[in-house]
Amino acid sequence: MRASEVFNRIPTLETHGTLETEISGIVFDSRKVTAGALYIAVKGVVTDGHAFIANAVDRGASVVVCEIFPEQLKENITYIKVKNSAKSLGKLASNFYGNPSENLQLIGITGTNGKTSVATLLYGIFKELGLKSALISTVEYRIGDEIIPATHTTPDIITINKLLAKALEEGCEYAFMEVSSHGIHQRRIEGLQFSIAGFTNITHDHLDYHKTFDEYLKIKKSFFDQLPASAIAITNGDDKNGKIMLQNTVATKKTFAMKTMADYHGKLLEADFNGMLLNFNGKEFWTTLTGKFNANNLLLAFAIASELGQEESEILQAISRLKRVNGRFETMRSDGGIFFIVDYAHTPDALENVLDSINEIRTKNERLITVFGCGGDRDKEKRSEMGKIATRKSTLTILTSDNPRTEDPGEIIREIEKGVEPQNYSKYTTIPDRKEAIKMAIKFAEPKDIVLVAGKGHETYQEVNGVKQDFDDRKIIEELWKMMSK
């Protein structure tokens, strides 16, 4: 593909060289440059790609896109100056891959909690309906039945376009994608055409990155602000920030809610650890998923599938056949009758939702033991709040490690402890080693007791000082209960 084709509809400030140069690919990491590639110098959070232009040229780049020309321009290399490299990158990637988001139905899910669940549920619903689709989530990428390991909640814009182009080639009509606040802020969705945008909720999270809640809110809102008039925006009517998401959007506005009037209304009729009886828009159905938070996730998935033209009754039948999302209220039962729940809850709101769901289901004859920690090098403000919630709503809480990264696990635990109220001091203990913490929970638990292991969910590693060590809560639980039951 020639540079002139890649730059179709993209404004430029200055060009040195010819636009007839052939391009073999697009990269923004100079280490990935191969012969004939277009290298775009992007100013990132940590590094500035302009510092690596010479390296990109040495590696074989034929076209360089940048905001500032280097002092020395090499012959036979095309240099193109743009106003904003990050913004141009999205459009260049879309053009290079044939603008795939314009040729299928791309659905983006944003919010603090529930993004993975809703995107994965939609993928599952459409698979049950016999419709081929793609999934771009924290856990994995899927194109039809092919599974590709995920790298980020929202991958870079080149990877997204490459995945969407492949999805089109494989005959996919739909693509369901998580849209994180980091991805929005870093322009990883720039140039994509969304058919539907869904909003789950917004709570305290990622303030290590966004610094203030207002900034976090504005970034989420900007996703809806940028939607075209042809798109549909569906927000949570039970969340006070749902209306804020819709304030400036030109997209068609829709709502879903469990508590208030909405275009898509749901009721939770019955719930136990095996599932829920729900009513969506006057139609009752059973699902193996459980918990109020999952009822909300299912309602948004139902609303989106309906807006995509699927029959309500068929959607509900498909939901009834779905299995739970890995690491999201995933249940296990030991031979000794201890009930385990593994959940990704790593924010105050998510942890409270899971604990509330368990407490609403249990008869109170069983004890609830919670094992959790907080990630290192992340938002510190939520730690004490999570400590307060866990000890208030559990019989016993064991504070432990959860990806301490470069921080001291003991210091993280001490910050969680600050939120524990005096009346709950006797209801918690600290065991920094996560495996030992789970072992203690199993040792303490009696038949019919419930053990919640929260924070990691689907993750299969523990990150310590930059090294990811194998650690899967589900495997550890199974290994320990079998060993301890002998």
C-alpha positions in Angstrom: 0.0 0.0 0.0 1.3 3.5 -0.9 1.7 6.3 1.6 -0.8 8.4 -0.3 -3.5 5.7 0.3 -2.7 5.4 4.0 -2.9 9.2 4.4 -6.3 9.4 2.7 -8.5 11.9 4.7 -5.7 12.6 7.2 -4.5 16.2 7.4 -0.7 16.8 7.2 1.4 19.9 7.9 4.4 19.3 5.7 5.9 16.5 3.6 9.5 15.8 2.6 9.8 13.1 0.0 7.3 11.2 -2.1 3.9 9.9 -1.0 4.2 7.2 -3.6 6.5 5.2 -1.3 5.2 1.7 -0.6 4.5 0.8 3.0 4.8 -2.8 4.4 3.3 -2.0 7.8 2.7 0.6 10.5 4.6 0.6 13.8 5.1 3.1 16.7 7.8 1.0 18.5 11.1 1.5 16.7 12.2 -1.9 17.9 9.5 -3.5 15.7 10.4 -1.7 12.5 11.1 -3.9 9.5 12.0 -3.0 5.9 9.5 -0.7 4.3 7.6 0.1 7.5 5.9 3.4 8.3 7.2 4.6 11.7 5.1 7.1 13.6 6.8 8.9 16.5 4.3 9.2 19.3 4.8 11.1 22.6 3.9 8.5 25.2 3.4 8.6 29.0 7.0 7.5 29.6 8.9 7.9 26.4 8.8 10.1 23.3 9.0 8.3 20.0 10.7 11.3 18.3 13.9 10.2 20.1 13.9 6.9 18.2 13.4 8.2 14.6 17.1 7.6 13.6 16.9 4.1 15.0 13.7 3.4 13.0 15.3 4.6 9.8 18.4 2.5 10.5 16.1 -0.5 10.9 14.5 0.1 7.4 11.6 2.5 7.9 10.7 4.1 4.5 8.2 6.6 5.9 8.5 8.6 9.2 5.5 10.4 10.6 6.2 12.9 13.4 5.2 16.3 15.0 8.7 17.7 14.6 11.1 16.9 11.8 14.6 15.7 12.9 17.5 18.0 12.2 18.9 15.8 9.5 16.5 14.3 6.8 17.8 11.3 5.0 17.5 10.9 1.2 15.0 8.3 0.0 13.0 8.5 3.2 9.6 10.2 3.3 9.0 12.5 6.3 5.5 13.6 7.1 4.7 16.2 9.7 1.3 16.1 11.5 -0.2 18.1 14.3 -0.8 15.2 16.7 0.9 11.8 16.1 -1.2 9.9 18.5 -4.4 11.1 16.9 -3.1 10.4 13.4 -1.9 6.9 14.4 -5.5 5.7 14.8 -6.6 6.9 11.4 -3.4 5.6 9.7 -4.0 2.2 11.2 -7.6 2.1 10.1 -6.7 3.1 6.6 -3.9 0.6 6.4 -6.2 -2.3 7.4 -9.1 -1.2 5.2 -11.2 0.6 7.9 -12.5 -2.7 9.4 -14.6 -1.0 12.1 -16.7 0.6 9.4 -17.5 -2.7 7.9 -18.7 -4.6 10.9 -20.7 -3.8 14.0 -18.2 -2.7 16.7 -19.6 -2.5 20.3 -17.5 -0.9 23.0 -18.1 -1.4 26.8 -16.7 1.0 29.3 -17.1 1.6 33.0 -15.2 0.7 36.2 -16.7 -2.8 36.8 -18.3 -5.3 34.4 -16.5 -4.5 31.1 -15.0 -8.0 30.7 -18.2 -9.7 31.8 -20.5 -7.8 29.5 -18.2 -8.1 26.4 -17.7 -11.8 27.1 -21.4 -12.4 27.7 -22.3 -10.7 24.4 -19.7 -12.9 22.6 -21.3 -15.9 24.2 -24.9 -14.8 23.4 -24.1 -14.2 19.7 -22.3 -17.6 19.5 -25.4 -19.3 21.0 -27.5 -17.4 18.4 -25.3 -18.8 15.6 -23.7 -15.5 14.7 -19.9 -15.2 14.3 -18.2 -12.5 16.3 -15.0 -11.3 17.8 -14.0 -10.5 21.4 -11.4 -8.0 22.6 -11.2 -8.3 26.4 -8.8 -8.3 29.3 -8.8 -12.0 29.5 -8.4 -12.9 25.8 -9.1 -12.0 22.2 -11.4 -14.3 20.2 -12.1 -14.4 16.5 -14.8 -16.9 16.0 -13.5 -20.0 17.9 -9.9 -18.9 17.7 -8.4 -17.7 21.0 -5.5 -15.2 21.1 -3.9 -14.3 24.5 -4.7 -10.8 25.6 -2.0 -8.2 26.4 -3.9 -5.1 27.6 -7.6 -4.3 28.6 -7.6 -2.1 25.5 -4.7 -3.1 23.1 -2.9 -0.5 20.9 -4.8 0.8 17.9 -2.7 -1.0 15.4 -3.4 -4.4 17.1 -7.1 -3.5 17.3 -7.4 -2.8 13.6 -5.4 -5.9 12.8 -7.8 -8.0 14.9 -10.8 -6.4 13.4 -9.5 -6.9 9.8 -8.9 -10.6 10.6 -12.4 -10.8 12.1 -13.9 -9.5 8.8 -11.8 -12.0 6.8 -13.1 -14.8 9.0 -16.7 -13.7 8.4 -17.5 -12.0 11.7 -20.4 -9.6 11.7 -19.9 -8.2 15.2 -17.0 -7.3 17.5 -17.4 -6.8 21.3 -14.6 -4.8 22.9 -13.7 -3.5 26.4 -12.9 0.2 26.4 -10.7 1.2 29.4 -10.1 4.7 30.6 -6.4 4.2 29.9 -7.2 3.2 26.3 -9.4 6.3 25.8 -6.8 8.7 27.3 -3.9 7.2 25.3 -6.0 7.3 22.1 -6.0 3.5 21.6 -9.5 3.8 20.1 -8.8 6.7 17.9 -10.3 6.4 14.4 -12.6 3.5 15.3 -16.3 3.6 14.3 -18.5 2.3 17.1 -22.0 1.1 16.4 -23.0 0.9 20.1 -21.3 2.1 23.3 -22.4 0.7 26.7 -21.7 2.1 30.1 -21.8 -0.2 33.2 -21.0 2.1 36.1 -18.2 4.3 37.5 -16.6 4.0 40.9 -13.3 4.8 42.7 -10.5 3.3 40.6 -7.3 4.1 38.6 -6.7 7.4 40.5 -3.0 6.4 40.4 -3.2 7.3 36.7 -6.0 9.9 36.4 -5.2 11.6 39.7 -8.8 12.9 40.4 -12.2 11.3 40.1 -13.4 14.2 37.9 -10.6 13.6 35.4 -11.5 9.8 35.4 -15.2 10.7 34.8 -14.3 13.2 32.0 -12.2 10.6 30.2 -15.0 8.0 30.3 -17.5 10.6 29.1 -15.3 11.6 26.2 -15.9 8.1 24.7 -19.6 9.0 24.4 -18.9 12.6 23.3 -17.1 11.3 20.2 -19.8 8.9 19.0 -21.3 9.6 15.6 -25.1 10.3 15.2 -25.4 6.8 13.7 -24.4 5.2 17.0 -26.4 4.2 20.0 -25.3 5.0 23.6 -26.7 2.7 26.3 -26.1 3.7 30.0 -26.9 2.5 33.4 -29.9 4.5 34.7 -29.2 3.3 38.3 -25.8 5.0 38.3 -25.9 8.7 39.0 -23.1 9.2 36.4 -25.1 7.5 33.7 -26.8 10.8 32.7 -23.4 12.5 32.6 -22.2 10.1 30.0 -25.1 11.1 27.7 -24.9 14.9 28.2 -23.1 15.8 25.0 -23.4 12.8 22.8 -25.2 13.0 19.4 -25.8 9.3 19.5 -29.2 7.8 20.1 -29.7 7.6 23.9 -30.9 4.4 25.7 -30.9 3.3 29.3 -31.1 0.1 31.3 -31.9 -0.2 35.0 -32.9 -2.6 37.8 -34.2 0.1 40.2 -35.6 2.9 38.0 -37.6 3.3 34.9 -35.6 2.6 31.7 -35.8 1.4 28.1 -34.6 -2.0 29.4 -35.8 -2.8 32.9 -34.8 -5.8 34.9 -35.9 -7.5 38.2 -34.1 -10.0 40.3 -36.7 -12.5 41.5 -34.7 -15.3 43.1 -31.0 -16.0 43.6 -28.8 -18.8 45.1 -25.3 -20.0 44.4 -26.6 -22.0 41.4 -28.0 -19.0 39.6 -30.8 -16.5 39.4 -34.4 -16.1 38.2 -34.7 -12.8 36.4 -37.3 -10.8 34.6 -36.2 -8.5 31.7 -38.8 -6.4 30.0 -41.6 -8.6 31.3 -40.0 -12.0 30.4 -38.8 -14.4 33.0 -35.8 -16.7 32.6 -33.1 -18.6 34.6 -29.4 -18.1 34.4 -26.5 -20.0 36.0 -24.8 -16.6 36.8 -25.7 -15.1 40.2 -25.4 -11.9 42.1 -27.0 -8.4 41.6 -23.9 -7.2 39.7 -24.3 -10.0 37.2 -28.0 -9.2 36.8 -26.9 -5.7 35.8 -24.2 -7.1 33.4 -26.8 -9.4 31.8 -29.3 -6.6 31.4 -26.8 -4.4 29.5 -25.9 -7.4 27.3 -29.6 -8.0 26.7 -30.1 -4.3 25.8 -27.2 -4.3 23.4 -28.2 -7.5 21.7 -31.7 -6.2 21.3 -30.5 -2.9 19.8 -28.5 -5.1 17.3 -31.8 -6.5 16.1 -32.0 -9.8 17.9 -35.3 -11.1 19.2 -35.7 -10.7 23.0 -37.0 -14.2 23.6 -34.1 -15.7 21.6 -31.5 -13.6 23.5 -32.9 -14.8 26.9 -32.8 -18.4 25.7 -29.2 -17.9 24.7 -28.4 -16.3 28.1 -29.9 -19.3 29.9 -27.4 -21.6 28.1 -24.3 -19.5 29.0 -21.7 -20.5 31.6 -20.0 -18.1 34.0 -17.1 -15.9 32.9 -13.8 -17.2 34.2 -12.8 -15.5 37.5 -16.1 -13.7 37.8 -18.1 -15.2 40.7 -16.6 -18.5 39.7 -17.7 -21.2 42.2 -16.0 -24.4 43.4 -17.0 -26.9 46.1 -14.5 -29.0 48.1 -15.1 -32.7 48.9 -15.5 -31.5 52.5 -18.4 -29.2 51.6 -16.6 -25.9 51.7 -17.9 -23.4 49.1 -15.3 -21.3 47.3 -15.9 -18.2 45.2 -13.1 -16.7 43.0 -13.8 -13.2 41.8 -11.8 -10.5 40.1 -13.2 -7.8 42.5 -10.3 -5.3 42.9 -12.2 -2.1 43.6 -14.3 -1.1 46.6 -17.5 -1.1 44.6 -16.8 -4.5 43.1 -15.8 -6.1 46.4 -18.9 -4.7 48.1 -21.1 -6.0 45.3 -19.7 -9.5 45.6 -19.9 -9.6 49.4 -23.5 -8.2 49.3 -24.5 -10.9 46.7 -23.0 -13.6 48.9 -24.7 -12.3 52.1 -28.0 -12.0 50.4 -27.8 -15.7 49.3 -26.3 -17.3 52.4 -28.6 -18.3 55.4 -26.2 -16.8 58.0 -25.6 -20.3 59.4 -22.5 -20.4 57.3 -19.5 -18.2 57.9 -18.0 -16.0 55.2 -14.2 -15.9 55.0 -12.7 -13.3 52.6 -9.1 -13.4 51.3 -8.0 -10.4 49.4 -5.2 -7.8 48.9 -4.6 -4.7 46.8 -2.2 -4.3 43.9 1.1 -2.4 44.2 1.9 0.7 42.2 -1.8 1.4 41.8 -4.4 3.6 43.4 -3.6 3.7 47.1 -6.7 5.6 48.2 -9.0 2.6 47.7 -7.0 0.3 50.0 -8.4 1.5 53.3 -11.9 1.6 51.9 -11.6 -2.1 50.8 -10.3 -3.0 54.2 -13.4 -1.4 55.8 -15.8 -3.1 53.4 -14.3 -6.6 53.7 -14.1 -6.7 57.5 -17.6 -5.2 57.9 -19.3 -7.7 55.6 -17.3 -10.9 56.4 -17.1 -13.2 59.3 -13.3 -13.3 59.0 -11.0 -11.4 56.6 -7.5 -12.5 55.7 -5.4 -9.6 54.3 -2.7 -10.8 51.8 -0.8 -9.9 48.7 -2.2 -9.3 45.2 0.4 -8.3 42.6 2.6 -6.2 45.0 4.8 -5.3 42.0 7.6 -3.0 43.3 5.9 -2.1 46.6 6.4 -3.8 50.0 3.5 -6.2 50.5 3.5 -5.5 54.3 3.1 -1.7 53.7 0.2 -2.4 51.3 -1.5 -4.5 54.0 -0.9 -1.8 56.6 -2.7 0.7 54.3 -5.6 -1.7 54.0 -5.7 -2.1 57.8 -6.2 1.7 58.2 -9.8 1.3 57.0 -10.7 -1.4 59.5 -13.2 -0.1 62.1 -12.5 -0.7 65.8 -15.4 -3.1 66.2 -14.0 -5.3 63.5 -10.4 -5.5 64.8 -11.0 -9.1 66.0 -12.4 -10.1 62.6 -9.3 -10.0 60.5 -5.7 -11.2 60.3 -2.8 -10.6 58.0 -0.8 -13.3 56.0 1.3 -11.6 53.2 2.0 -14.9 51.4 -1.2 -15.4 49.3 -0.9 -19.2 49.2 -0.6 -19.4 53.0 -3.5 -17.0 53.3 -5.7 -19.3 51.2 -4.4 -22.3 53.2 -5.4 -20.6 56.5 -8.9 -19.9 55.1 -9.4 -23.5 54.2 -8.0 -24.6 57.6 -10.4 -22.3 59.4 -13.4 -23.1 57.3 -16.0 -25.8 58.2 -18.5 -27.7 55.9 -21.0 -25.3 54.3 -18.8 -22.2 55.1 -18.1 -19.8 52.2 -14.6 -18.7 51.2 -14.2 -15.7 48.9 -10.8 -15.3 47.2 -11.0 -11.9 45.6 -8.8 -9.6 43.5 -7.1 -11.9 40.9 -10.0 -13.7 39.3 -8.9 -15.0 35.9 -5.2 -14.0 36.4 -2.7 -16.8 36.5 0.3 -14.9 37.9 1.5 -12.9 40.9 3.7 -10.0 39.9 6.6 -9.3 42.3 9.4 -6.8 41.5 8.7 -6.9 37.8 8.6 -10.7 37.6 5.4 -12.6 36.9 5.3 -15.8 38.9 2.8 -18.6 38.2 -0.2 -18.2 40.6 -3.8 -19.2 39.8 -6.2 -18.8 42.7 -8.4 -21.6 41.4 -5.6 -24.1 41.0 -4.1 -23.2 44.4 -7.5 -23.6 46.1 -8.0 -27.1 44.6 -4.4 -28.2 45.3 -4.7 -27.1 48.9 -8.1 -28.6 49.8 -7.1 -31.9 48.3 -3.8 -31.9 50.2 -5.4 -30.9 53.4 -8.3 -33.4 53.2 -5.9 -36.4 53.1 
